[in-house]
Amino acid sequence: MPGMSTRKAAVVNMSSVLGSMQAVKESYSYFSAVSYRISKAALNMLTLCGAEELKKDEILFALLHPGWVRTDMGGEEGEIDTPESVQGMLHVMASLTEKQNGAFLDYKGQPIPW
C-alpha cells in the first residue's frame, strides 16, 4: 500500500492546545500551567522532527489534541465527555494520510495553530 497512513507505521502523540505558541495569549490567564505547556511544546517539536527524519521510511507522525474533556484533569467544566473525544480521535487517526504528516489536529480533525 503506497503512502502514509495509520494502517501502516504511524506515531500519533497526544498533545494539547496548551502546547501551541499562538494560543498562549488567549489561554494563559485562565490556565497558566507553564511546565505542562513546555512539555507539550517539546513533544510537538519531537513529533515534527520524527516526521522529517522518518519521512523516507513512510512512517506517519501526527499530534492530536483530545479537546477539553470532562475528566479528573480536565475538570467538570470540560466541553466534551470521554467517549466523544476518543471516538473523534479514532476517526481522525483512521483518516490520516501523508498530507497530515507532522500535523497538529484536534479530535475533530481541525488544525491547531502552532
C-alpha positions as CSV (number, residue, x, y, z in Angstrom):
1,M,0.0,0.0,0.0
2,P,1.7,3.2,-1.1
3,G,1.8,6.4,1.0
4,M,1.5,7.0,4.7
5,S,-1.4,6.1,6.9
6,T,-2.2,4.6,10.3
7,R,-2.8,1.3,8.5
8,K,1.0,1.1,8.2
9,A,3.6,2.5,10.6
10,A,2.5,5.6,12.5
11,V,3.3,7.6,15.6
12,V,0.3,9.6,17.0
13,N,1.2,11.6,20.1
14,M,-1.3,13.1,22.5
15,S,-0.6,16.8,22.7
16,S,-2.7,19.8,23.8
17,V,-3.7,23.2,22.6
18,L,-1.7,24.4,25.6
19,G,1.4,23.4,23.6
20,S,0.6,25.9,20.9
21,M,2.7,29.0,20.9
22,Q,0.0,31.0,19.2
23,A,-2.7,30.1,21.8
24,V,-0.7,31.4,24.8
25,K,-2.2,34.9,24.7
26,E,-5.8,33.5,24.7
27,S,-5.4,30.8,27.3
28,Y,-2.7,31.8,29.7
29,S,-4.8,33.9,32.0
30,Y,-7.2,31.1,32.8
31,F,-4.8,28.2,32.9
32,S,-1.1,29.1,33.1
33,A,0.3,25.5,33.7
34,V,3.8,26.6,32.5
35,S,5.6,23.2,32.9
36,Y,2.7,21.4,31.2
37,R,2.8,23.8,28.3
38,I,6.6,23.4,28.0
39,S,6.3,19.6,28.0
40,K,3.7,19.7,25.2
41,A,5.7,22.2,23.1
42,A,8.7,19.8,23.4
43,L,6.5,16.9,22.4
44,N,5.3,18.9,19.4
45,M,8.9,19.6,18.3
46,L,9.9,15.9,18.8
47,T,7.0,14.8,16.6
48,L,7.9,17.3,13.8
49,C,11.5,16.1,13.9
50,G,10.3,12.5,13.7
51,A,8.1,13.3,10.8
52,E,11.0,14.7,8.9
53,E,13.5,12.1,10.0
54,L,11.4,9.1,9.0
55,K,9.5,10.5,6.0
56,K,11.7,8.4,3.7
57,D,10.6,5.3,5.6
58,E,6.9,6.3,5.2
59,I,6.3,6.5,8.9
60,L,3.4,8.9,9.6
61,F,3.7,11.3,12.6
62,A,0.8,13.4,14.0
63,L,-0.2,15.2,17.1
64,L,-3.8,15.1,18.5
65,H,-5.4,17.4,21.0
66,P,-8.3,15.4,22.6
67,G,-10.3,18.5,23.4
68,W,-11.2,19.9,26.8
69,V,-12.6,16.6,28.2
70,R,-14.6,16.2,31.4
71,T,-12.1,14.1,33.4
72,D,-10.2,14.4,36.7
73,M,-7.6,16.5,34.9
74,G,-10.0,18.5,32.6
75,G,-12.5,19.1,35.4
76,E,-16.3,19.2,35.4
77,E,-16.3,22.3,33.1
78,G,-14.8,20.3,30.2
79,E,-16.6,20.8,26.9
80,I,-16.9,17.2,25.9
81,D,-17.1,13.7,27.5
82,T,-14.5,11.0,27.1
83,P,-16.4,8.8,24.6
84,E,-16.8,11.8,22.2
85,S,-13.1,12.7,22.5
86,V,-12.0,9.1,21.9
87,Q,-14.4,8.4,19.0
88,G,-13.3,11.7,17.4
89,M,-9.6,10.9,17.7
90,L,-10.1,7.3,16.4
91,H,-11.9,8.8,13.3
92,V,-9.2,11.3,12.8
93,M,-6.4,8.7,13.1
94,A,-8.2,6.4,10.6
95,S,-8.3,9.3,8.1
96,L,-4.6,10.4,8.3
97,T,-2.5,10.3,5.2
98,E,0.9,11.7,4.1
99,K,-0.9,15.1,3.8
100,Q,-1.2,15.2,7.5
101,N,2.4,14.0,8.3
102,G,3.5,16.3,11.1
103,A,0.1,17.8,11.6
104,F,-1.3,19.2,14.9
105,L,-5.0,18.4,14.9
106,D,-7.9,18.4,17.4
107,Y,-10.3,15.5,17.9
108,K,-12.4,16.7,15.1
109,G,-9.5,16.8,12.6
110,Q,-9.2,20.6,12.6
111,P,-5.7,22.0,12.5
112,I,-4.4,23.7,15.7
113,P,-2.1,26.7,15.2
114,W,1.5,26.3,16.2
